[in-house]
Amino acid sequence: MIKFIDLFAGTGGIRLGFEQACKKFDLKTECVFSSEIDKNACASYELNFGHNPFSDITKIEDLPTFDFMLAGFPCQSFSYAGKRKGFGETRGTLFFEVERLLSKYKPKGFLLENVRGLTTHDGGKTFETIINSLKTLGYSINYLLLNSSNFGVPQNRVRIYILGTLNETIKTKLESDVGVSDSHKFKEQNGQFSLFSEPKTIRVVKDILETKFPEKYECTEGFVSKLKNVIGKDLSKLHGYRLIDYRGGQAIHSWELGIKGKCSNQEIKFLNLLIGNRRKKTFGIHQDGKSLTKEQIKTFYKEDDLNIILDSLVNKGYLSCNDNKYNPVAGNMSFEVFKFLDPESISITLTASDTNRLGIVQHGKARKLTPRECVRLQGFPETYKLLDNDNAVYKQMGNAVSVPVIKAVISDLIENNNVFSNINVTKTNHILTNHKSPLMDVC
């Protein structure tokens, strides 16, 4: 029996993947402790696993004996870490709680999951602190950057997975692969990736869509009417479009939709020119562009009606003017949907703040993704029960892990290491030579 703990447990995605991997090798498991501080996440956890993990890990001193630790710890700031100790100090961050419990209980191994940015935070010093701290405790460490889209999950989601084994050199066959950078490149490459030597199933958004969905998820008539004014009657043209005011490209903007009031063709032309030019390096290096003076605007807008257009757009609320500098006023939160997914490609990364505004055009109707579809985008099984609280589920899935990735990482760990001495893996195919997402059986 493998006894494990599940820290920063969320809705239990890491636990699910761990249990699925162990079951694959006929290993019995028992979760002896779980901890989560978000009450809605705890409710989902209890609904699916039968116990409520609500607790503050910083106040937990004593735990049952355990063999393995799972922890999707939040990345709090390490900005002050090591100012006096050469980046050797982690106290004051939630990683310290992981370090504290590993030091006290010395389990045979662990899996930590975090955002990709952990590796580059503070010039890489944060990550260096973490790895050095784990090695100091006697663990052999390996880490992987993996994209969920390589594991039968139709989502572009890159996360870091840190593995550790006690008193033995860790070995893994999985290698880091961040996959494609966006859904457009995914389609261009036709799902041909380097991570697996054997052919594997690639899933796209259309594979997780519900055939029937409640009317409440459909976009409002007013919003759809505005969309049709821009792209025409065929809503399928929205596939892959983002609704955003700070970027050009495959985007629709609030002024094109008339969110704050109808704009003339010339006003639309001006605003599209503005967002395209304000990001030029000649005006500054701000990622989303710089506020521009009238003289700077005249370098790319040559019409005589500039003053009239500026005044009109300021009055309508599409532009702000501070210190004689003009800046678009983002209307992004006014959009019922901020991104329409392409059914023939993968989803953008789910986030806690925006998952509730992901959309799809299906059977000629524009609608939001349902909570169940978002659960599928994270590779949770169909048997996973959902709260009767859509907003809570959307947020949870934005924070969740992709279950099939956890299963693959743990399976690879089990097969190539003696982290659990009573394991016989010779009878089971390796995850990389018989790769199949759990969703293949349940969707």
Order of alpha helices (4+ residues) and beta strands (2+ residues): beta-alpha-beta-alpha-beta-alpha-beta-alpha-beta-beta-alpha-alpha-beta-beta-alpha-alpha-beta-alpha-alpha-beta-beta-beta-beta-beta-alpha-alpha-alpha-alpha
